[in-house]
């Protein structure tokens, strides 16, 4: 059985080692279609995201069509086909955050980072995403960067916040 | 039995019956959209909702089983209101360009609109999809017209086992097709067109070839030759409101002459030729198997007439390609002969010949683009149109099909036997081959009523038969007492089952016929809609009627075929045959 430790070591692995590890994951899960979601979870843990090549690898190993794999993984927002940046910037667009200016913050983020929601900057530093209410309405508009919450974010402060991270 | 009440009438139905079927059995029609009997019943479109007393919400009748004491209303105020809103929401994300849509007046969404009768479009908003994928030579996918019914998903996955058409993303962003990064033309798509056949709207269609054919017909410098596949004549009539299963062979030939084709040939002629070549190839393989000790014979041999099946095999079983007969499919043979034998005979420059095939098939459009299907730089066949496309051309030309006097095919590539006719249906190629092979080996006719092999007829997925060789001619004495085992399947799921046996070394068969579409070419991806088992059966019976109505029932007795060998080809499997009538296959990737 693959251990959590092994998955934690992925940062130091070569691409070949990653594919070997994924193959043993798939064998552990008996190549069963009913285990596909778990396999995709592990694959994303190993590769960070699920690019076309990884989808093809899983398809061949499991004797499924790549379209089937893609069908399942695009259904769940947890899975990503794009690499995630070092920092994932998420802006809350729940009702409270929206009316307190979340949309302006999002627009500012898009223009400063030069990317759309769901994308990652070319230097692989920032990814941008949107959340629907994180239960921090008192802090509206709220934003998170990785696990840290930023409160009452002002669009004008975005360049400063992002600049401090780089 | 279960007692239930539908629209205030009491009925008894068997346990397990859905509300939809219970109503239908008792002549109550519930409006529906995505439902396909025994194939696709998942309630995805919600049009067939009904009100069940005591139930909190309306229920999709195609997936809800009838239960004891159930009281159902299929046309109450609530049901009709909800049905209308569901239809309006479908339309809110559908382009309303019906006049320029190829499905105009042949569209299930229009039929539903006719029934529901909207007076205005209340919901207009963003459109979710606009991708048009025309990368495939066979099939065009226009996602803007897709209403997400998922019928294509069911046939591609459950019936064909190809697994290419799937839903991707979710909610408003959902689209159906190969994955985002895949193009149909570069994917594992077999081009079988079963998805096109079941699409209720204009989202999946054959790649149009009629424009190219019209152009050739108008070009005075070209001699335009057309050929028609066996299954076309059993279904073309449906485009002109004939009952399914009406044979329109004569009218079809007449219409093709009227359209301006210079020569109207019959693919059936080449079907007879296929039997001569494929039958000889089978005998050669069997002879090797029974007379030599070497293990280089490859059995079972599998038929190669169906290009959808061929591409499936190339992707899925690239290591088993030696099992395929090397014969080209019949229309490719006829194309090659038209540009050589016929061109020579008529003293026409082959470069000025334009060959059109009318096929029940979308995969044939891909087949003619294969590099092996060119000889001396010229395509064996220049264009393929489907039965549906021919129907459109005949209408477009203003030909009154129903009033046509019967016409005839032209010589020398027009005469065919009944064995060729049955190529159009599952089991037909095998029966045709055995009619000839048995006679070549024993000197006697194939045993069986009216030359049929009963176990190989009909719509079952996998059919098998055994044929004992008794008292063969001296040349085949080594086959005395041998039991020849054959199998027939149609639809790619059955094909995969038989191929798994071959892969595992457990296949007991000598000869296998595989057709890519369920039922064979009679319900190919290019045939008129709708197609269901009842219509398949009617077309199938028509094909056997055509066969039994002929005096000439066996390919090797076709005098024009005999003349072709005498004057041009020499012998089956000879040098010229190999050059013109046989082909090679390509190993393709699994994804």
Boltz contact constraints between the chains, C-beta under 6 A:
constraints:
  - contact:
      token1: [A, 52]
      token2: [B, 181]
      max_distance: 6.0
  - contact:
      token1: [A, 56]
      token2: [B, 591]
      max_distance: 6.0
  - contact:
      token1: [A, 59]
      token2: [B, 591]
      max_distance: 6.0
  - contact:
      token1: [A, 60]
      token2: [B, 590]
      max_distance: 6.0
  - contact:
      token1: [A, 65]
      token2: [B, 163]
      max_distance: 6.0
  - contact:
      token1: [A, 65]
      token2: [B, 164]
      max_distance: 6.0
  - contact:
      token1: [A, 66]
      token2: [B, 591]
      max_distance: 6.0
  - contact:
      token1: [A, 67]
      token2: [B, 164]
      max_distance: 6.0
  - contact:
      token1: [A, 67]
      token2: [B, 166]
      max_distance: 6.0
  - contact:
      token1: [A, 67]
      token2: [B, 178]
      max_distance: 6.0
  - contact:
      token1: [A, 67]
      token2: [B, 179]
      max_distance: 6.0
  - contact:
      token1: [A, 68]
      token2: [B, 163]
      max_distance: 6.0
  - contact:
      token1: [A, 68]
      token2: [B, 166]
      max_distance: 6.0
  - contact:
      token1: [A, 70]
      token2: [B, 168]
      max_distance: 6.0
  - contact:
      token1: [A, 70]
      token2: [B, 179]
      max_distance: 6.0
  - contact:
      token1: [A, 71]
      token2: [B, 166]
      max_distance: 6.0
  - contact:
      token1: [A, 71]
      token2: [B, 167]
      max_distance: 6.0
  - contact:
      token1: [A, 71]
      token2: [B, 168]
      max_distance: 6.0
  - contact:
      token1: [A, 74]
      token2: [B, 168]
      max_distance: 6.0
  - contact:
      token1: [A, 74]
      token2: [B, 169]
      max_distance: 6.0
  - contact:
      token1: [A, 75]
      token2: [B, 170]
      max_distance: 6.0
